[in-house]
């Protein structure tokens, strides 16, 4: 179609679209966790029962369970008593781990092999068949159904702030929401636990956050966990370069209240330092407020936070995503500069309040040859080496028969065609994306830009059709849906 092409406008929009989409995170409640927490409440988990921050559902479930005849309850109480921990938080922690590993009711079959179980779940050997009996004998299915209105109300409170936090982090780091393709970020709310807690776990390619009742949504903690989800794999991927800077970590040994896990694992220390630096940059308000967070992190022993905060200011001034910029964050660590910065540092003498210990660092799966080619094309695209990026993508199309890979290759080529002022080719390539098997984000972006191309050509009906298609894509990013809605109302030329 003939198009009066506004290169600067649409080119900027296409640059903002990620070339490698992934799944969105989820916010939900778990019937397995609900059953586990109901079981331990019946068996003797009495933590913080007097707290006004408890959700009323906890007392209601405890009351109903106390009124029911449950044949396995004496055995359940005996099991609970024999697995007591040093405090209520540790008590709850092991059962949350179990609930995340357990499959769906009524069997609760563990989703990992016995030799793959984390130690705290392995220590609860024998709990799974007991839990299955409790589910049946206590009528938990009916309690779960009764609990849905309360659970849905809390999820609704979390939805907007969690969505905003995830979008804020993904936008700042210029990375696709959802992280690595095939990985899962899941937030669960659980109303049967003691209030004011957050528990994070990472198992294989799954990351979980479990939040318990609180007067306000624990959004900052969810955002922190999501930063781990996105940045942990980068620390693993670039571990060799990071470990070459390990000498800086020796300064953290003098921090009296820094968790020993960070002192023993430099990759973990560096990654947490980076996360705290990102959080400082996301802090609203004047520079002094941002610097205060950097100083606080340094005082706690996260010795690389000042360096990363300085480098992130440079990161913000360019347009490469964090995945490609990460090596610069590491290579720019100057030991002599950090030595001067840290030689007189005074670590905090006040123990910081921590809601959960850091989880184990995840091991990133090795990308396929096709994934590596797409990464290389994205690197070349980010460096404005469009002919070389096109060559990689065209080569990939001759080598692969995987339709999702083809969709992403066509998508990359369409972006290049747009920037090369070739709207006809861009349109054909975006249509090829849709004829392949694109993931939701690639599909949504392709419809959005086809709508904008049609809008620029004065083809309002075609534009409206593509904008409406964006809104029908399940899992489309919020920003793309918003742009499509705006396109329907105003038309791209008037935005």
N, C-alpha and C positions, 0 to 999 in steps of 0.2 A: 504494500500500500504506500502511496506517497505520504511522506511525513515531513512537516516543517520541524526539524529536529533541534531541540534546545540542549546542546551538548553539555553545557556547564551544569544545568539543573539536573537532568536525569543522570548524567555521569556521576555527580556527587552522590545521588541516591543509590546508584548501583554500587559505588565503592563501599557504601555503608552496609550492603547486604553481604552476609557471610557466605563463603563458598562451600562450607561444609556443615550443613545443618545437623541438628540432633534433637533428641527427645526433650520435652519439657519435664520439669519435676512435678511431683504430685503432692497433694495435701489430702489426708484421709484419716480414717480410723481403722484399726485392725481387729477382726473378730478373734484372732489367735491371741493378741495382746490382751484384749478385753477378758478372755477366758482365763488367761494366766493370772491377771490381776484380781479377778473375782475369786479365783482359787486361793491365792495367798491372803486376801482379805478374810476369807472364811477360816483360814488356817492359823491366823495370828499376826498378820501384818497390820499393826496398829499405829504406824508412824503418823504423827501430827494430826491425830483425830480431832483435837480441839481447835485447830487452826480455822480461822474464819475464811481462809482462802480455799478450803476444800470445796469441791463442787458438790452440790446436793445429791448428785447421782451416786456418789460413793456411799453415802449413808443409806440411800434407798436400796441399793443392791445388797449391802451388808444386812439390812433389816430383812429383806426378802429371803436371803440365803439362810439366815438364822431361823426363819420360820419353816424351812423345808427340811424334810427328812432325807439326808444324803448318806447312803450307806458307806461310801468311801471316805467320809470326812475324818474319822479317827486315824485312818492310815495317812491321809493327807496332812493332818496336823503333826503326826509323828515325823513324816518326811520333812516338813517345814522346820521343825525343831532341830532335826539332825543336820540341817544345812544352814544354820544361823551364821551370820557374818558379824563383823566387829561393830557395825552401826547400821541404822535403817537405810542409809543411802547405798551402802554396799549390798545390803539385803535385796533392795529393789533392783539394783544394777544387774545381778546375775539372772533374775527372772525376766527382765526386759530383753537381755541377750537371748534367752531361750525363746521368748515370744517372737522375736524377729527371725529366728532360725526355723521355728515350727511352721509347718504347712497349715492349710486350712482345716477347720473342724469338719467332721467329727474325729478324724484320725490323728491330726496334728503330726503327721509324719515329718521328721526332720529333713530339711532340704539339702543338707550337706552330708557327705559320708562321715562315718565315725572318726576316721583319721584326719578329717578336715575341720572338725568342730573346734571352736575357740575353747580355751581351758575352762572358762566359767560355765559354759554349756555342758561340756563333757563331765564336769563335776556334779551335774544334776542328773546323772544316769538313773533311769527308772521313773523320772517324772512324766515322760511322754505318755505311757499307758495309763498312769494315774490321772493325768489331765483329761484323757479321752473318757475315762469313767466318770470323772467329775462333770464334764460337759453334759453327758447323757443323764446322769442321776440327779443333777441340780437343775436341769431344765434351762441351761444357759442360752439355748437358741431363742426362747421366748423373752428372756431378759435382754438379750442383744437387740431384739426387735423393739422392745419397749424403750430402750436407751437411745434409739435413733434421733428423736427430736432434740434431745439435749446435746448429742454429739454434733448433729448438723448445725445447731446454733453456734457452737464454739468454732467449728470449721469455718462458718461464715464470717466470724470475727477475725479469723486469721487470714482469710483468703486475700483480701485487698493488700494488707501490709506485706504479706509474704510474696505475693506476685510483684509488688513494687520493689521489694528488696532484691529479688532474683533478677528483675529487669535492670535495676540500678547496677548491680555487680557485672552482669553480662555486658551492659552497655559500656561501663567504664573500662573493662578489660578487653573490649571489642572481641568477644568470643561468643560462640553460639550458646544459647541457653540449653542446658542439658549436658554440656561437657563432651566427653568421648562418646562416639556412636556406640550404642548397645549398652551403655552404662546407665544406672538408675539412681536418681536422687529422690528420696521419699521422706516426707514429713508426716509423722503420725501424732495425733493428739490422743492422750489417754487420761480419762477423768477419774479413774479409780485409784490413782497413785497420790502420794503426798504432794502438796503443791510446791511451786517455785523450783522445779527441777528441769533440766534438759540433759538428755543422754544421746550421745552420738556413737554410731558404729559404722564400720566399713568391712564388708565381707565380699571378697572377690570383686565383682564389678557393681556392687550395690552399696550405696551410702544411705544411712538412715538417721533421722533426727526424731526423737520422741520428746514431746513437751507435755508437761503436766499442768494442772490448773494454776492460773495466776490472774490477778486483777486485770493486767494488761498483757496482750500478746507478746511473747518473748521473741520479737522479730530480730533484734540485734544478734541473738544467739543463733537463730536460723540462718541469718546472713553469714555469720562466721563459719557455720558448718558448710554453707554453700561455697564459700571461698576455698575451704579445704577441698571440697569436691572438684573444683576447677583447677586448683594450683598444686595439689599433692602429686598428680601424675607428671607435672612438669619438673618437679624436684627429682622424681625418680628418673625421668628421661635424661636429665642433665646432671645426674649424680656425679659423674666423673669430673666435670668442670667445677661443680660445687665443692667436692671433697678436696680439690686443689687449693681451696681457700680455707680449709679447715682450721688453720692456725688462729684465725680470728675468734673461733669458738672458745679458745682457751680462756679468754677474758670472762666468759659467762660462768666459769667455775667458781668465781668469787661471789656470785649472787646467792645470798643465803636462802631465799625462798623460791628459787627457780626449781621447778620439778626436775628430779634426777633424770627423767626420760629425755629431757632436752639437753642436759649436760652430756649424756651418753651417746646421743645421736645428733650429729651436726646437721644432717639433712633436715631433720625435724625442727631443729632450732632455726635454721635459715628460713625454712618455709613459714614457720610461725612468725618470724620477724617480718617477712614479706607481707603476710596477711595483716598484721597489725599496722604496717605502713599503708596498705591499701585502705584500711579502716580510717586511718588518720586523714587520708586524702578525700575520703567520702564524707568526712565530718563537716556539717554545714557551719557557716559562720566565718569569722575572720581568721587569718593565718595563725594567730596566737592560740586559738582553740585546737587547730590541727597539730601545732607544735607541742602542745601540752600532752596530747596522746602519744606522740613520739617519745617525749621525755619520760612519760609514765612507763611505756614499754621498755625503754632502755633501763630504767631504774629497776624493773623486775628481772632483767637479765637477758632480754632479747636484743643482743648487741648489734645486730645488723639492721635494726629498724631505721635508725637515722640514715644509713646509706641508701636503703631502698626508698625511703621517703624522698630523698633528693633525686634519685633516678626516676621515680614515678612522675615527678614534675616534668622531666624531659620526655618521658613516655607520653604524657598528655599533649605535648606540643607537636607530635607527629601522628601519623594515621595507621601505623602497623598494629596489629593485634598482639596481645600478650604472648601468644604461642610462638610468634616469630621474634618478638622483642626480648623474650626471656634470656637468651644467651647474652645480650647486652647488659642486663641487670647483673649477671654473674661476672662477666669479664671485667666490668668496671670496678669491681671490689679491689681497692688498693690497700694492701696490708699496712704500708707505712702511714697512710692517711688515717686508717682505722686505729692504728696503734696510737697515734697522737690524740685521736678523739677519745680513746678508751682508757688511756693510762691513768687518768685522774677521775674516772667515773665513780660516783658514789651510789651504790646500789641501795634500794629501798630496805629499810629495817622493819617494815610492816608487811605482814603476810597478806598477799592478795587473796580475795575471795574467788574461788574457782568452783564452777558448777559441775564440771566433768573433766576427768583427765583426758589428755590427748589420746586418740586411738592410734592403732598401728598404721604406719605408712603403707599405702596400697602399692601393689606392683602393677604397673601399666602393661597391658597386653601388647605384643609386638604388632605393629600395623602391617597389613598386607601390602603387596607390591603396588596394587591399585591405589590404596590409601596413601602410600608414599608418593606416588605420582601426583595425586591430587594435592598433597601438601606442597610438593615442589612447585606445582603450577600456581598455587596460592602465594607462595613466597615470591615467585617471579612477578605475579600480578601486583603484589604489594610494593615491589620495587620498580613498578612501571615498565617492566621488561615484557611488554605484551606479545611481541613476535615469538619469543622463547616460550612464554606461557602457552600460547596457542599451539606451538609445536608439540609440547608435552601432552596437552589435552587431545589433540588429533591422533597422536601416537597411541594414547590410552584407548581411544575409540576403536582402533584397529586390533587391539589385543584383548579386549574384554567383551564378554557376552552377558555380564551382569547388568540388568536393566537399571537398578538403582545407581550403579556406578556411571552408566551411560548418562542418566539424567543429570548427575552432578557435573559430568564433563561438558555436556551441552549447555548447562547453566553457566559454567565458566566461560565458554566460548561466546555465549550471548552477551555477557557483560563486556567482553573485549570488543565485540562488534559494536556495541553501543558507544563505547569510548572512542572507537575508530570512525565515528560518524557514519555508520552503515546501518540505519534503522531497519531496512528491509531484511537484511541478514539476521539482525538481532531478533526481529519478530519471528522469523522461521525457526531460529534456534530455540527461542522460548517455547514455541509450539512443540518442538521435538522433545523438550523437557517434559511437557505434559503428556506426550504420547509414550514416554518411557514409564518407569515406576518410581516417581519422585517421592521422597519423604514429605511430610506435611509442610515443613518450613520452605523447602525448595519449591513445592507446588504453589504455596501461598505467594512467595516472592515473584514467581514467574507470572502468575495471574495479575499481580499488582503492576508489574512493569508493562505487561501487554495492555493493561487498562490505560496506563499513562501514555504509551505509544499511540493508542487509539484516540485518546483525548487530544493529543497534540495534532493528530491528523483531522480533527473535527468529526470523528466517528463516535458520537456520544452513545449510541445504543450499544455498540461493541464494547466501549469503555465500561459502561454500566454493567454489562454482562460479566466482564472479568472482575470488576470490583465485588459484585455479588458472589462470584465464585470464591473469592478470598474468604468471605464471611461464612461460606459453607464448609471450608476446610477445617476439619477437627484437628486441633493442635497447632493452628496457625499462631505465630507470635502476636502478642498484644499490640506491638507497635505497627505491625503490618495490617492488622485488622483496623486499627485506628486510622491509618493512612487510606485504606480502602473506603472506610465510612466517610472520610473527608472528601475523597474523590467522588463518591456518589452525590454528596451534597453540593459540592462547589465546582467539580471539574478540575483537572490538574492544572490547566492554564491559569486558573484564578486562585490557586493556593498560594 
